[in-house]
């Protein structure tokens, strides 16, 4: 076990005077390694507080680059980092905060092919991701390798956290969510938004759980799901139990190796050729329809009013997806419609709904208003 230097004793003095930590506890923290999957909203406070607390080794898994829209919540990065690798930006921030911490970069997307190799060398895994395939993949890799999985998720004003560790007597993520929701049912933060401070709150809870696991002190969130509502400033707690029929941590597991998690979550790989999907049109085709009314094609914006106020295409009426079940009779089933939203997800939902109502001539605009701003009219703000 690596001992503490005099400089580290000064740095961690407020830990050392806690009877629950002391020299022995700080050594345990110093000798703990953590794999942080994601260097974004949750990964930012997690990595920064773990580094400040003296975790000896932090692995960062992130293949993305910093975008200006990240800066509202991803405090690892600054305006000067826009366009840089998130992993490299995070490494620089952590190094400036605590040069004693070893930061290992994994600038790759975690997948079934590499997950076991990524997770294997670390003591604890923390999930800072924002999509269901990666959450199930992280869970399964941790269960197979008997690693604690410190879980957190955020959306709009709400967050949740837990520790999944079947090898320590608790349930796993699959015990809580046996099946993923249908694709597109749960909007991403990019579609639904998130309060900027929320990942700070949930990420700090995750970092606290990691330090408790490293110390072997306190009551962790194993077997408990902590729910937080920022608007009401309320915490709730749910008791979690192991599912005796769980396919990976139950007594008779059917999942004994990593699977195709995109397929498990019902996600169809995006086509490299946008014209291969007969239900989609490009923003150039949308532009042509707007410029040539004689074509008889009407364009409808299915985003919400708050988004419409941020940015919209002149001359395109709004019919929010949330109001479509009550207002679809305002549309003519014999007319062709191009539906657009922010990025193309909700417009596909609207398309499927209208098809169920007998509308035959509906198309979704691929990329939505974001693609319109990129490819047609840069004066339309991106958000």
C-alpha positions in Angstrom: 0.0 0.0 0.0 1.4 3.4 -1.1 2.1 5.6 1.9 1.3 9.4 2.1 4.0 12.0 1.6 4.3 15.0 3.8 2.8 17.2 1.1 -0.2 14.8 0.9 -0.6 14.9 4.7 -0.9 18.7 4.5 -3.3 18.4 1.5 -5.6 16.0 3.1 -5.4 17.3 6.6 -9.2 17.9 6.9 -9.7 14.2 6.1 -7.0 13.0 8.4 -8.6 14.6 11.5 -11.8 12.8 10.9 -11.8 9.7 13.1 -13.7 7.8 10.3 -10.8 8.5 7.9 -7.5 9.2 9.6 -4.2 8.1 8.1 -5.4 4.5 7.4 -8.5 5.7 5.6 -6.7 8.2 3.5 -4.2 5.5 2.5 -7.2 3.4 1.4 -8.5 6.3 -0.7 -5.0 6.8 -2.1 -4.8 3.2 -3.1 -8.2 3.0 -4.8 -8.7 3.1 -8.5 -12.0 4.3 -10.2 -13.1 4.0 -13.7 -15.3 7.0 -14.6 -17.4 6.3 -17.7 -18.2 9.7 -19.2 -16.5 13.0 -18.7 -19.6 15.1 -19.1 -22.4 16.4 -16.8 -22.0 13.6 -14.1 -18.4 12.8 -14.8 -17.3 16.4 -14.2 -18.2 16.6 -10.4 -17.4 13.0 -9.9 -13.9 13.2 -11.3 -13.1 16.6 -9.7 -14.2 15.6 -6.2 -12.5 12.2 -6.4 -9.3 13.9 -7.5 -9.6 16.5 -4.7 -10.2 13.7 -2.1 -7.1 11.9 -3.2 -8.3 8.9 -5.2 -5.0 7.4 -6.5 -6.0 6.5 -10.0 -8.9 7.7 -12.2 -9.7 6.2 -15.5 -11.7 8.4 -17.9 -13.7 6.8 -20.7 -14.9 9.4 -23.2 -14.5 9.7 -27.0 -16.4 13.0 -27.4 -15.2 16.6 -27.9 -16.3 19.6 -25.9 -19.2 21.6 -27.4 -20.3 25.0 -26.2 -23.7 23.5 -25.1 -21.8 21.3 -22.6 -20.5 24.3 -20.6 -23.8 25.0 -18.9 -23.1 21.9 -16.6 -19.9 20.1 -17.5 -17.5 22.0 -15.2 -14.4 19.9 -16.1 -14.3 22.0 -19.3 -14.0 25.7 -20.1 -14.6 27.9 -23.1 -11.0 27.5 -24.2 -11.6 23.7 -24.5 -14.3 23.9 -27.1 -13.4 21.4 -29.9 -10.9 19.5 -27.7 -11.1 15.9 -26.6 -13.2 15.8 -23.4 -10.8 13.2 -22.0 -7.8 15.4 -22.5 -9.5 18.5 -21.2 -10.6 16.5 -18.1 -7.0 15.3 -17.6 -5.7 18.8 -17.6 -8.3 20.1 -15.1 -7.7 17.2 -12.8 -3.9 17.6 -13.0 -4.3 21.3 -12.1 -6.5 20.3 -9.1 -4.3 17.5 -7.8 -1.1 16.5 -9.5 -0.8 13.4 -7.2 -3.7 11.7 -9.0 -2.9 9.3 -11.9 -5.3 10.0 -14.7 -5.6 7.3 -17.4 -7.3 8.2 -20.6 -9.5 5.8 -22.6 -10.5 7.9 -25.6 -12.9 5.3 -27.0 -16.5 4.3 -26.9 -17.1 1.6 -24.3 -18.5 -1.5 -26.1 -19.1 -5.2 -25.7 -15.7 -5.7 -27.3 -13.7 -3.6 -24.8 -15.8 -3.3 -21.7 -14.2 -6.1 -19.7 -10.7 -5.0 -20.5 -11.6 -1.4 -19.5 -13.4 -2.3 -16.2 -11.0 -5.1 -15.1 -8.1 -3.1 -13.8 -10.2 -0.8 -11.6 -11.6 -1.3 -8.1 -14.8 0.7 -8.6 -16.8 1.8 -11.7 -18.9 4.9 -11.8 -21.6 5.4 -14.4 -21.8 8.9 -15.8 -23.5 8.0 -19.1 -26.7 9.2 -20.6 -28.0 6.3 -22.7 -29.6 2.9 -22.0 -27.3 0.6 -24.0 -24.2 1.9 -22.1 -26.0 1.6 -18.8 -26.9 -2.0 -19.4 -23.4 -2.7 -20.8 -21.8 -1.1 -17.7 -24.0 -3.1 -15.4 -23.3 -6.4 -17.0 -19.6 -5.9 -17.2 -19.5 -5.0 -13.5 -21.6 -8.0 -12.5 -19.5 -10.4 -14.4 -16.3 -8.9 -12.9 -17.7 -8.4 -9.4 -17.1 -4.6 -9.4 -19.3 -2.0 -7.6 -21.3 0.1 -10.1 -22.0 3.5 -8.7 -25.0 4.6 -10.8 -26.5 8.0 -11.4 -28.9 9.5 -14.0 -30.4 13.0 -14.6 -33.2 14.5 -16.6 -34.7 18.0 -16.5 -35.1 18.7 -12.8 -34.8 15.1 -11.5 -32.0 12.7 -10.7 -31.4 9.4 -9.1 -28.5 7.4 -7.7 -27.7 4.0 -6.3 -24.9 1.5 -6.0 -25.3 -1.8 -7.8 -23.2 -4.6 -6.4 -24.7 -8.1 -6.4 -21.3 -9.5 -5.1 -21.9 -7.4 -2.0 -25.4 -8.6 -1.5 -27.4 -6.0 -3.4 -29.3 -5.9 -6.7 -28.0 -4.9 -10.1 -29.4 -2.4 -12.6 -31.3 -5.1 -14.4 -33.1 -5.9 -11.1 -34.4 -2.3 -11.1 -35.0 -2.1 -14.9 -35.4 -5.6 -16.4 -36.2 -4.2 -19.8 -35.2 -0.9 -21.5 -37.9 1.5 -22.5 -38.9 1.6 -26.2 -36.4 3.6 -28.3 -37.2 7.3 -28.2 -39.6 6.9 -25.3 -37.3 8.7 -22.8 -35.9 11.9 -24.3 -32.2 12.6 -23.9 -31.0 15.7 -22.1 -30.4 17.2 -25.5 -34.1 16.8 -26.3 -35.6 17.4 -22.9 -33.1 19.7 -21.2 -31.5 19.5 -17.8 -31.0 22.1 -15.0 -27.3 22.9 -15.0 -26.6 22.3 -11.3 -28.5 19.0 -11.2 -25.6 16.8 -12.4 -23.5 18.5 -9.8 -25.8 17.3 -7.0 -26.2 13.7 -8.3 -22.5 13.5 -9.2 -21.5 14.6 -5.7 -23.7 11.9 -4.3 -22.0 9.3 -6.6 -18.5 10.6 -5.5 -19.6 10.3 -1.8 -20.6 6.7 -2.4 -17.3 5.9 -4.0 -15.3 7.4 -1.0 -17.5 5.4 1.4 -16.8 2.2 -0.6 -13.1 3.0 -0.6 -13.1 3.6 3.2 -15.5 0.7 4.0 -17.4 3.2 6.2 -21.1 4.2 6.5 -24.2 2.9 4.9 -24.0 2.9 1.1 -26.8 3.1 -1.4 -26.6 -0.7 -2.0 -30.2 -1.8 -2.0 -31.5 1.7 -2.1 -32.5 4.1 -4.9 -32.2 7.8 -4.0 -34.5 10.1 -5.9 -34.1 13.9 -6.0 -36.4 16.6 -7.3 -34.7 19.9 -7.6 -37.9 21.9 -8.2 -39.4 20.7 -4.9 -36.0 20.3 -3.2 -37.0 16.9 -2.0 -35.3 13.6 -1.6 -37.1 10.2 -1.6 -35.8 6.7 -1.1 -36.9 3.4 -2.5 -35.8 0.0 -1.2 -34.4 -2.2 -3.9 -34.3 -6.0 -3.7 -32.5 -8.6 -5.9 -34.7 -10.0 -8.6 -34.6 -13.8 -8.2 -35.3 -14.0 -12.0 -32.6 -11.5 -12.9 -30.9 -12.8 -16.1 -27.4 -11.9 -14.9 -27.2 -11.7 -11.1 -30.0 -14.2 -10.3 -29.3 -17.8 -9.2 -29.9 -19.1 -12.8 -28.3 -16.5 -15.0 -29.0 -16.6 -18.8 -26.7 -13.7 -19.6 -23.2 -15.0 -19.0 -21.3 -12.8 -21.4 -21.7 -9.3 -22.9 -24.3 -9.0 -25.7 -25.3 -6.5 -28.4 -26.7 -3.7 -26.2 -27.9 -1.5 -29.1 -30.0 -4.5 -30.3 -31.2 -5.2 -26.8 -32.4 -1.7 -26.5 -34.1 -1.8 -29.9 -31.9 0.8 -31.5 -31.4 0.4 -35.2 -28.0 1.5 -36.5 -28.2 4.9 -38.3 -28.0 4.6 -42.0 -24.9 6.2 -43.6 -27.2 7.2 -46.5 -30.1 9.4 -45.3 -32.1 8.5 -48.4 -32.2 4.8 -47.4 -34.9 5.6 -44.9 -38.1 6.1 -46.9 -39.7 8.0 -44.0 -37.1 10.7 -43.9 -36.4 13.7 -46.1 -33.4 16.1 -46.0 -33.5 19.8 -45.0 -32.8 20.6 -48.6 -36.1 18.9 -49.5 -37.8 20.8 -46.7 -36.4 24.1 -48.2 -37.7 23.2 -51.6 -41.2 22.5 -50.2 -41.2 25.9 -48.5 -40.0 27.7 -51.6 -42.5 26.0 -53.9 -46.0 26.0 -52.5 -47.3 24.5 -55.7 -45.7 21.2 -54.7 -48.6 20.9 -52.1 -46.2 19.9 -49.3 -46.8 21.5 -45.9 -44.1 21.7 -43.2 -45.0 21.4 -39.5 -42.9 22.0 -36.5 -43.7 19.5 -33.7 -41.4 21.0 -31.0 -42.7 22.6 -27.8 -43.6 26.4 -27.6 -40.5 27.2 -25.4 -38.3 25.7 -28.1 -40.2 27.4 -30.9 -39.4 30.7 -29.1 -35.7 30.0 -29.2 -35.5 29.2 -32.9 -37.9 28.5 -35.7 -38.1 28.5 -39.5 -40.1 31.5 -40.8 -43.4 30.4 -42.2 -43.5 27.0 -40.6 -46.5 26.5 -38.2 -46.2 24.7 -34.9 -48.2 21.7 -33.7 -46.4 20.3 -30.6 -46.0 16.6 -30.3 -47.5 16.7 -26.8 -50.7 18.2 -28.3 -50.9 16.0 -31.4 -53.3 13.4 -30.0 -55.9 16.1 -29.3 -55.2 18.3 -32.4 -54.3 15.9 -35.3 -57.8 16.5 -36.8 -56.5 20.0 -37.7 -54.4 18.3 -40.3 -55.7 17.0 -43.7 -54.9 13.3 -44.1 -54.9 13.8 -47.9 -52.1 16.3 -47.8 -48.4 15.5 -47.7 -46.6 16.8 -44.6 -42.9 17.2 -43.7 -42.6 17.1 -39.9 -39.5 18.6 -38.1 -38.3 18.9 -34.6 -34.9 19.6 -33.0 -33.0 16.6 -34.3 -35.4 14.2 -35.9 -36.5 12.0 -33.0 -39.8 13.6 -32.0 -40.7 14.1 -35.7 -40.4 10.3 -36.2 -42.7 9.8 -33.2 -45.2 12.2 -34.7 -44.9 10.4 -38.0 -45.7 7.0 -36.4 -48.7 8.5 -34.6 -50.2 10.1 -37.7 -49.7 6.9 -39.7 -51.8 5.1 -37.0 -54.5 7.7 -37.6 -54.5 7.0 -41.4 -52.1 9.6 -42.6 -50.2 8.1 -45.6 -48.2 11.1 -46.8 -46.0 12.1 -43.9 -42.2 12.4 -43.8 -39.8 13.3 -41.0 -37.0 15.9 -41.6 -33.7 14.3 -40.8 -31.7 16.3 -38.4 -34.5 18.8 -37.7 -33.9 22.5 -37.1 -30.3 21.7 -36.1 -29.6 20.4 -39.6 -31.5 23.4 -41.0 -29.1 25.8 -39.2 -26.0 23.8 -40.3 -27.0 23.3 -43.9 -29.5 26.0 -44.9 -29.7 29.1 -42.7 -27.0 29.7 -40.2 -28.9 32.7 -38.8 -31.3 30.2 -37.1 -29.8 29.6 -33.6 -28.7 26.2 -32.5 -29.5 25.1 -29.0 
